[in-house]
Amino acid sequence: MAEPPRIVIAGRPNVGKSTLFNRLAGGRLALVADTPGVTRDRKEAAAEIGGRKVVVVDTAGLEEAAPDTLPGRMRASTAMAVDQADLVLFVFDAKAGLLPEDRHFAAWLRRQDRPVLVVANKAEGRGGMANAMEAYELGLGEPVAVSAEHNEGVYDLMNEIAARLPAAAENAAAEAEPPLHLAIIGRPNAGKSTLLNYLLGEPRMITGPEPGLTRDAVAVDFTGPDGRPYRLVDTAGLRKRARVDAGLEKMSTSSAIEALKRAEMAILAIDAVQGVQEQDLHIARLIEREGRGCVIALTKWDAVEDRAQARKAAQDRLSISLSQMKGITVVPLSAETGEGVNKLFPALRATYETWNKRIPTSQLNRWFEAALERFPPPLVDGRRLKLRYITQVKARPPTFALFGTRAEQVPETYQRYLVNSLRESFALPGVPVRLHLRGTENPYDRG
């Protein structure tokens, strides 16, 4: 039987390698502290990533030292682990930025002839992705921004790892298609559990007219009507923060948000009888903030009297108040009668494909030139912004980096113009679109 692929985590001391190891391994297996050099020996753990069994290896921090010293022996141990790796995760601290040691060991890794994925750890907050893009200069490909401590971006990293693992041996059994992770999310009593029960064909979740019956996020694996595997998480209803009581309900809310972080797609259940409420929009913005694909299920459709009016009112409210997910798909359905449920999965799959979409740089820059020509960038402080080129830095959701002199000063209104034009030109409806601005200094521009 073939050995499982080995994923080795490497980088200088105190960049969060052991915290990431614990996340990927699914438990607190490695000691974590703010002191550099806590990890000295290699630590291994069996894990499952993207439906594949793997071995994750935590290593000591890479330091330049004489071979007969402790740091030198630790580096030799790391070098041995790298030599046996099927994939190396080269971790750096996005908060601190690239240090000379990072560049030195990145150059060393390039010579090892091993596949490398750059991980920008501690990339929480707005500046995280911008700092992560510094790593392009290492020559090791596209970086993945995560915060292992806060569990942000880790699921996306696991998908990226799965895509880079070597193919399973030909004589091994064919790998099963990994399930698409869905989270059903919405206000209390919006019909989330009733929908899950219908999809499973059994009364798995307790339902009733009382709001808040579901307390914890409950995950269930099942085969969809399209014959494909899904992992569906029913979550507790999300109420306005001011109405969330301390204790159990607060934990339920945290559990729902954590389920959303682990999902790829969200089904936002909205009560069609009540129409789109402000809290529904708040939840939709939360989904957008977490970067997940989303389809809206207008539930309890069987109880709606004027269906044309209800649908128009929902579409109008969403288009006005949810511009950051313009073109989101709305599926009216009834989990009581089954009406419309068959349209949910094609909509989810279509949005999932959009969420995963990658656009070639050549096409992007042809669009970019035309967009600049149609509406040139505005003057800022009396000076023209020189926007040079754009590239897609990641999918899931589609994320783009815009480079140019003082690009970070591009006004919000012009950013919205570019994002809306991207959506229309490359068919990106209903998913978050990220645009990161990367300014480049002009040494001759001192004015």
Backbone torsions as a table, in degrees:
resi	resn	phi	psi	omega
1	MET	NA	135.1	-175.6
2	ALA	-66.5	143.9	176.5
3	GLU	-68.4	143.6	176.6
4	PRO	-68.0	150.7	178.8
5	PRO	-59.5	147.4	-179.0
6	ARG	-107.1	126.0	179.7
7	ILE	-112.0	115.4	-174.1
8	VAL	-107.2	128.1	179.1
9	ILE	-97.0	121.1	-176.6
10	ALA	-133.5	158.5	178.1
11	GLY	158.4	172.1	179.9
12	ARG	-68.3	169.2	-177.8
13	PRO	-63.1	147.9	170.5
14	ASN	65.2	33.7	174.2
15	VAL	-101.1	1.5	177.0
16	GLY	97.8	24.0	-178.3
17	LYS	-62.9	-44.2	-176.9
18	SER	-69.4	-34.6	176.0
19	THR	-63.4	-41.7	177.7
20	LEU	-66.6	-40.4	176.9
21	PHE	-56.3	-46.5	179.1
22	ASN	-60.7	-40.3	179.1
23	ARG	-63.3	-47.7	-176.6
24	LEU	-69.5	-34.1	-178.8
25	ALA	-82.2	-14.7	175.5
26	GLY	80.7	31.7	177.4
27	GLY	179.5	167.9	180.0
28	ARG	-85.5	78.0	-176.7
29	LEU	-94.7	-24.2	-179.0
30	ALA	-112.5	141.8	178.1
31	LEU	-69.5	135.1	-177.0
32	VAL	-124.8	133.5	175.1
33	ALA	-156.6	164.7	179.4
34	ASP	-74.9	-10.8	-178.3
35	THR	-78.4	128.8	177.6
36	PRO	-63.5	147.1	172.4
37	GLY	83.6	17.6	178.6
38	VAL	-63.5	-41.9	179.1
39	THR	-83.1	124.3	177.2
40	ARG	-116.9	-39.2	-180.0
41	ASP	-98.8	156.0	173.3
42	ARG	-68.3	139.8	176.8
43	LYS	-123.4	134.5	-178.2
44	GLU	-120.0	149.6	175.7
45	ALA	-149.8	141.0	173.6
46	ALA	-77.9	140.4	179.8
47	ALA	-149.0	172.2	175.3
48	GLU	-125.3	123.8	-178.9
49	ILE	-130.2	121.5	179.9
50	GLY	60.1	33.6	179.2
51	GLY	80.9	-0.1	179.6
52	ARG	-107.1	139.2	172.3
53	LYS	-77.5	131.3	-178.2
54	VAL	-136.3	168.6	170.7
55	VAL	-116.6	123.5	178.2
56	VAL	-100.6	133.0	-175.2
57	VAL	-120.9	122.3	174.0
58	ASP	-94.4	137.1	-176.9
59	THR	-123.8	164.6	175.5
60	ALA	-69.3	158.1	178.4
61	GLY	-63.5	137.6	178.9
62	LEU	-73.9	120.7	177.2
63	GLU	-135.1	145.0	176.2
64	GLU	-80.0	118.6	-177.3
65	ALA	-159.4	160.7	178.2
66	ALA	-64.7	145.6	-174.6
67	PRO	-59.1	-30.7	-175.2
68	ASP	-87.5	1.7	176.8
69	THR	-91.8	165.4	178.0
70	LEU	-59.7	-49.0	176.8
71	PRO	-59.9	-33.7	178.6
72	GLY	-66.3	-41.9	178.4
73	ARG	-68.0	-35.7	177.5
74	MET	-63.9	-39.5	179.0
75	ARG	-66.6	-39.6	178.3
76	ALA	-61.6	-39.7	178.2
77	SER	-62.8	-42.3	178.3
78	THR	-64.4	-41.3	179.7
79	ALA	-61.2	-37.6	178.6
80	MET	-66.2	-40.9	178.7
81	ALA	-63.6	-42.4	179.8
82	VAL	-62.3	-38.6	-178.9
83	ASP	-63.4	-27.4	-178.8
84	GLN	-96.5	1.6	-171.5
85	ALA	-79.7	143.6	167.7
86	ASP	-88.5	-23.3	176.1
87	LEU	-154.5	133.2	177.0
88	VAL	-106.4	127.5	171.8
89	LEU	-95.4	107.6	179.9
90	PHE	-91.8	110.8	-170.3
91	VAL	-101.0	133.3	169.8
92	PHE	-132.4	164.1	-175.3
93	ASP	-90.6	106.2	-177.6
94	ALA	-67.4	-26.2	179.7
95	LYS	-68.2	-40.7	179.8
96	ALA	-82.1	-20.2	-175.0
97	GLY	81.1	174.2	-179.6
98	LEU	-70.6	126.9	176.1
99	LEU	-102.7	163.3	178.4
100	PRO	-54.1	-36.4	178.8
101	GLU	-62.7	-38.7	177.7
102	ASP	-60.5	-46.0	-178.9
103	ARG	-64.4	-39.5	-179.7
104	HIS	-61.9	-47.4	-176.2
105	PHE	-77.3	-25.6	172.9
106	ALA	-64.4	-41.9	177.1
107	ALA	-62.7	-40.6	177.1
108	TRP	-62.1	-42.7	-179.5
109	LEU	-63.9	-37.9	179.9
110	ARG	-59.4	-28.1	-178.4
111	ARG	-84.4	-8.3	-174.0
112	GLN	-84.8	-8.5	178.3
113	ASP	57.4	45.0	175.1
114	ARG	-123.7	145.0	174.6
115	PRO	-63.1	133.9	-176.7
116	VAL	-126.6	136.2	172.5
117	LEU	-119.6	122.4	-178.5
118	VAL	-83.4	129.9	-179.7
119	VAL	-117.8	117.6	175.8
120	ALA	-91.3	98.8	-177.3
121	ASN	-87.4	166.0	-177.9
122	LYS	59.2	37.5	-176.9
123	ALA	-99.4	26.7	178.1
124	GLU	-68.8	154.7	177.3
125	GLY	89.4	174.4	-172.7
126	ARG	-64.1	-37.2	-175.7
127	GLY	-80.8	-5.2	-174.0
128	GLY	-59.4	-51.3	-177.3
129	MET	-66.1	-37.6	179.2
130	ALA	-61.1	-44.7	177.8
131	ASN	-66.4	-35.5	-179.5
132	ALA	-61.0	-34.8	-176.2
133	MET	-69.8	-13.2	171.5
134	GLU	-54.6	-31.1	-172.5
135	ALA	-68.8	-10.7	175.9
136	TYR	-57.0	-33.2	-176.1
137	GLU	-70.2	-9.8	178.2
138	LEU	-74.3	-16.2	179.9
139	GLY	74.3	22.4	-178.9
140	LEU	-113.1	16.2	175.9
141	GLY	93.6	-167.0	-173.2
142	GLU	-72.2	125.6	177.9
143	PRO	-79.2	155.2	174.3
144	VAL	-113.4	123.8	-178.5
145	ALA	-89.0	128.3	178.4
146	VAL	-140.9	163.8	162.7
147	SER	-127.0	98.8	-177.3
148	ALA	-62.3	-35.9	-178.3
149	GLU	-65.1	-40.5	-177.2
150	HIS	-98.4	5.7	178.9
151	ASN	59.1	35.4	176.7
152	GLU	-99.9	129.4	177.2
153	GLY	79.1	-3.9	-175.9
154	VAL	-68.2	-37.7	179.3
155	TYR	-64.7	-40.8	177.1
156	ASP	-63.0	-39.3	177.7
157	LEU	-61.7	-42.3	-179.4
158	MET	-62.8	-37.0	176.2
159	ASN	-66.3	-38.3	178.6
160	GLU	-66.6	-40.2	176.6
161	ILE	-61.0	-46.7	-178.1
162	ALA	-58.7	-37.8	-178.8
163	ALA	-68.1	-23.2	-174.9
164	ARG	-102.3	-2.3	179.1
165	LEU	-68.3	147.3	177.2
166	PRO	-62.6	149.6	-179.6
167	ALA	-61.7	146.7	177.2
168	ALA	-63.3	149.8	-179.7
169	ALA	-57.2	144.9	-174.8
170	GLU	-61.6	-31.8	-178.0
171	ASN	-83.8	-4.5	177.4
172	ALA	-80.0	160.4	177.3
173	ALA	-63.6	145.7	-179.6
174	ALA	-60.1	135.9	-179.9
175	GLU	-67.9	134.2	177.2
176	ALA	-69.1	147.9	176.8
177	GLU	-64.6	126.3	179.8
178	PRO	-65.4	146.9	-178.5
179	PRO	-70.4	147.7	172.4
180	LEU	-81.7	124.0	-175.5
181	HIS	-86.3	120.0	-179.6
182	LEU	-117.4	144.7	170.9
183	ALA	-122.1	127.8	172.3
184	ILE	-90.4	122.6	-172.5
185	ILE	-136.9	151.6	-179.6
186	GLY	164.9	-176.3	178.3
187	ARG	-70.3	162.9	174.8
188	PRO	-58.6	141.9	175.2
189	ASN	64.8	28.5	177.5
190	ALA	-90.2	1.5	177.3
191	GLY	95.1	20.9	-176.8
192	LYS	-66.8	-51.3	-176.7
193	SER	-68.1	-34.6	177.2
194	THR	-62.4	-39.5	178.4
195	LEU	-65.8	-43.9	179.8
196	LEU	-62.3	-43.1	179.0
197	ASN	-60.4	-40.0	179.3
198	TYR	-63.8	-44.3	-177.9
199	LEU	-63.9	-34.8	-179.2
200	LEU	-83.9	-17.8	-178.0
201	GLY	73.1	21.4	178.6
202	GLU	-154.7	154.4	-179.4
203	PRO	-78.1	67.4	-176.8
204	ARG	-68.3	-39.3	-177.2
205	MET	-107.1	143.5	175.5
206	ILE	-71.5	129.7	179.3
207	THR	-126.6	163.2	179.0
208	GLY	170.5	175.4	-177.1
209	PRO	-72.8	-16.5	-177.4
210	GLU	-75.8	128.1	177.0
211	PRO	-68.2	150.0	172.2
212	GLY	82.7	22.7	179.8
213	LEU	-68.0	-36.9	178.5
214	THR	-81.6	124.4	-178.8
215	ARG	-101.6	-42.2	-174.0
216	ASP	-112.3	161.6	174.2
217	ALA	-79.0	124.3	-175.3
218	VAL	-115.4	122.0	-177.8
219	ALA	-99.1	136.3	179.7
220	VAL	-137.4	132.1	174.5
221	ASP	-91.5	137.6	177.5
222	PHE	-158.5	164.7	176.2
223	THR	-98.3	125.9	-177.6
224	GLY	-74.2	171.1	178.3
225	PRO	-62.8	-15.9	176.5
226	ASP	-88.8	5.4	177.6
227	GLY	79.4	8.8	-177.2
228	ARG	-107.5	154.3	-175.1
229	PRO	-80.0	143.1	178.3
230	TYR	-136.5	149.4	167.4
231	ARG	-118.8	114.7	-171.5
232	LEU	-110.6	130.4	179.5
233	VAL	-115.2	118.0	172.4
234	ASP	-87.9	134.8	-174.4
235	THR	-120.2	163.1	173.3
236	ALA	-66.8	149.3	178.7
237	GLY	-64.4	140.6	179.7
238	LEU	-98.2	113.5	179.2
239	ARG	-97.7	172.1	173.6
240	LYS	-59.1	141.4	-175.0
241	ARG	-55.4	-37.7	-177.2
242	ALA	-64.7	-20.3	-177.2
243	ARG	-103.9	5.2	178.0
244	VAL	-86.0	116.9	179.9
245	ASP	-73.3	158.3	177.3
246	ALA	-66.7	165.5	173.4
247	GLY	82.1	-125.7	-169.1
248	LEU	-59.8	-43.7	-176.9
249	GLU	-68.2	-34.1	177.2
250	LYS	-63.2	-39.8	177.8
251	MET	-66.8	-36.2	177.5
252	SER	-62.7	-42.6	178.6
253	THR	-63.2	-43.8	178.1
254	SER	-61.5	-39.7	179.9
255	SER	-63.8	-39.1	179.0
256	ALA	-65.0	-42.7	-179.3
257	ILE	-68.6	-37.3	177.4
258	GLU	-64.8	-38.8	177.2
259	ALA	-62.8	-37.4	178.1
260	LEU	-65.1	-40.1	178.5
261	LYS	-61.3	-35.6	-177.0
262	ARG	-83.4	-15.0	-176.9
263	ALA	-80.6	161.8	169.8
264	GLU	-98.3	-40.8	-179.0
265	MET	-125.7	150.0	176.0
266	ALA	-119.3	139.2	167.9
267	ILE	-102.8	111.5	178.9
268	LEU	-90.9	108.9	-179.5
269	ALA	-84.6	121.9	178.3
270	ILE	-122.8	128.1	179.5
271	ASP	-66.6	111.0	-175.8
272	ALA	-67.1	-25.6	179.3
273	VAL	-69.4	-41.7	-179.5
274	GLN	-82.2	-21.0	-178.3
275	GLY	80.2	178.8	-177.2
276	VAL	-74.4	117.6	179.2
277	GLN	-99.6	166.8	-180.0
278	GLU	-59.9	-37.2	179.7
279	GLN	-67.0	-32.8	174.7
280	ASP	-61.0	-42.6	179.5
281	LEU	-66.3	-38.1	177.9
282	HIS	-61.6	-42.3	179.3
283	ILE	-66.6	-40.5	177.6
284	ALA	-60.4	-39.5	178.6
285	ARG	-68.3	-32.3	175.2
286	LEU	-64.2	-43.3	177.1
287	ILE	-60.5	-43.4	179.3
288	GLU	-64.0	-42.4	-179.4
289	ARG	-61.9	-36.4	178.6
290	GLU	-79.8	-5.3	174.5
291	GLY	76.6	25.9	-177.8
292	ARG	-95.4	151.3	170.1
293	GLY	-72.0	154.9	-174.7
294	CYS	-148.8	140.5	168.7
295	VAL	-124.7	136.9	179.6
296	ILE	-94.1	126.6	174.3
297	ALA	-101.7	112.9	173.9
298	LEU	-82.8	98.6	-171.6
299	THR	-83.6	169.0	178.3
300	LYS	60.2	34.7	-176.5
301	TRP	-63.2	-27.1	-179.9
302	ASP	-66.0	-21.7	-177.7
303	ALA	-94.9	1.6	-178.4
304	VAL	-86.5	128.2	-178.2
305	GLU	-83.3	-55.5	-179.9
306	ASP	-100.4	90.8	-172.3
307	ARG	-69.8	-40.3	-179.6
308	ALA	-61.3	-43.1	179.9
309	GLN	-67.5	-41.5	-179.1
310	ALA	-63.2	-41.8	-179.3
311	ARG	-67.9	-43.0	-179.9
312	LYS	-63.5	-42.5	-179.3
313	ALA	-62.5	-41.2	179.7
314	ALA	-65.9	-46.1	-179.3
315	GLN	-62.5	-42.8	-179.5
316	ASP	-62.7	-45.4	-178.5
317	ARG	-63.4	-41.0	-178.6
318	LEU	-68.3	-41.2	-177.9
319	SER	-67.2	-32.3	-179.8
320	ILE	-79.7	-42.9	-169.1
321	SER	-102.5	-2.8	-177.0
322	LEU	-133.7	51.1	-175.5
323	SER	-64.1	-25.2	-178.0
324	GLN	-72.8	-8.1	172.7
325	MET	-130.1	46.0	-176.4
326	LYS	-54.8	133.6	177.9
327	GLY	86.6	14.4	-178.7
328	ILE	-59.9	140.3	-177.0
329	THR	-79.7	133.7	178.3
330	VAL	-116.2	125.6	-179.7
331	VAL	-118.3	106.6	173.3
332	PRO	-71.8	133.6	-178.4
333	LEU	-154.6	164.2	174.0
334	SER	-130.1	115.9	177.2
335	ALA	-74.6	-16.4	177.1
336	GLU	-73.0	-43.4	-176.0
337	THR	-104.3	-16.6	-177.0
338	GLY	88.8	-4.0	-178.6
339	GLU	-62.2	129.3	174.9
340	GLY	82.0	-12.2	-176.1
341	VAL	-64.9	-31.4	-179.2
342	ASN	-64.8	-17.3	179.1
343	LYS	-88.2	-9.0	-175.1
344	LEU	-69.8	-45.4	-173.7
345	PHE	-72.1	-40.4	172.5
346	PRO	-58.4	-37.5	178.6
347	ALA	-66.3	-41.8	178.0
348	LEU	-62.0	-44.7	-178.4
349	ARG	-65.5	-41.2	179.6
350	ALA	-63.2	-43.1	179.0
351	THR	-67.9	-36.8	177.5
352	TYR	-61.1	-42.1	177.7
353	GLU	-62.6	-41.2	178.3
354	THR	-64.3	-42.0	179.9
355	TRP	-60.8	-31.6	-179.6
356	ASN	-90.8	1.5	-168.9
357	LYS	-66.5	138.8	172.9
358	ARG	-122.5	136.0	-176.4
359	ILE	-114.1	126.2	179.9
360	PRO	-57.7	142.8	-177.5
361	THR	-59.5	-35.6	-179.5
362	SER	-63.0	-43.3	177.8
363	GLN	-65.1	-41.0	-180.0
364	LEU	-59.2	-44.3	-175.1
365	ASN	-75.6	-26.6	171.2
366	ARG	-64.7	-43.8	175.9
367	TRP	-61.9	-42.9	-175.7
368	PHE	-60.6	-45.4	178.8
369	GLU	-60.3	-43.6	-180.0
370	ALA	-66.1	-39.4	-179.9
371	ALA	-65.3	-40.1	178.4
372	LEU	-67.7	-36.4	179.9
373	GLU	-69.7	-38.4	-179.3
374	ARG	-65.6	-48.5	177.2
375	PHE	-135.6	98.0	179.8
376	PRO	-62.5	151.3	178.8
377	PRO	-59.2	145.4	-179.5
378	PRO	-73.7	163.1	173.0
379	LEU	-74.5	141.5	174.6
380	VAL	-123.5	121.0	-174.8
381	ASP	54.4	36.8	176.8
382	GLY	78.8	3.1	-178.2
383	ARG	-119.5	144.9	-178.6
384	ARG	-79.3	139.8	174.0
385	LEU	-84.1	127.9	179.9
386	LYS	-100.4	95.7	179.6
387	LEU	-89.6	125.3	-168.3
388	ARG	-101.6	-51.9	-179.2
389	TYR	-159.0	168.2	-178.3
390	ILE	-134.3	146.9	176.3
391	THR	-144.2	153.4	175.6
392	GLN	-88.0	121.6	-177.0
393	VAL	-92.8	-22.3	176.6
394	LYS	-164.7	164.5	169.1
395	ALA	-107.5	-174.5	173.9
396	ARG	58.1	58.6	-0.3
397	PRO	-89.4	171.0	178.1
398	PRO	-57.4	122.1	-174.9
399	THR	-129.7	130.4	-173.5
400	PHE	-123.7	148.1	175.1
401	ALA	-114.6	129.2	-179.1
402	LEU	-109.8	123.0	-176.0
403	PHE	-111.1	145.5	176.2
404	GLY	168.2	167.5	177.6
405	THR	-66.5	122.0	-178.8
406	ARG	58.2	33.6	-179.2
407	ALA	-61.8	-28.2	-178.3
408	GLU	-65.8	-9.8	-179.8
409	GLN	-95.3	4.9	179.9
410	VAL	-59.4	125.1	-178.1
411	PRO	-63.8	154.8	-179.5
412	GLU	-55.8	-40.5	-177.4
413	THR	-62.8	-38.6	179.6
414	TYR	-73.3	-34.3	175.0
415	GLN	-61.6	-42.0	178.6
416	ARG	-63.1	-39.6	177.4
417	TYR	-58.9	-46.1	-178.4
418	LEU	-65.8	-42.8	-180.0
419	VAL	-64.2	-44.4	179.2
420	ASN	-63.7	-38.3	178.3
421	SER	-67.4	-39.2	175.2
422	LEU	-58.4	-47.2	-179.9
423	ARG	-56.4	-48.5	-175.4
424	GLU	-71.1	-39.7	-174.7
425	SER	-73.9	-32.7	-174.4
426	PHE	-117.3	17.3	175.6
427	ALA	52.6	69.5	179.2
428	LEU	-120.7	52.8	-178.3
429	PRO	-75.7	146.8	166.3
430	GLY	72.7	9.9	176.3
431	VAL	-125.5	153.6	174.5
432	PRO	-61.8	142.6	173.6
433	VAL	-124.1	122.1	-178.4
434	ARG	-101.2	139.9	175.5
435	LEU	-130.7	115.2	179.4
436	HIS	-105.4	137.6	-174.9
437	LEU	-104.9	127.6	-179.5
438	ARG	-124.5	104.6	179.1
439	GLY	-78.4	148.2	174.2
440	THR	-122.2	133.0	-178.5
441	GLU	-74.4	136.0	172.9
442	ASN	-101.7	111.6	-174.3
443	PRO	-63.7	-18.3	-179.6
444	TYR	-93.8	-4.3	-176.6
445	ASP	-100.0	92.2	-178.0
446	ARG	-111.8	5.8	-172.9
447	GLY	-80.2	NA	NA
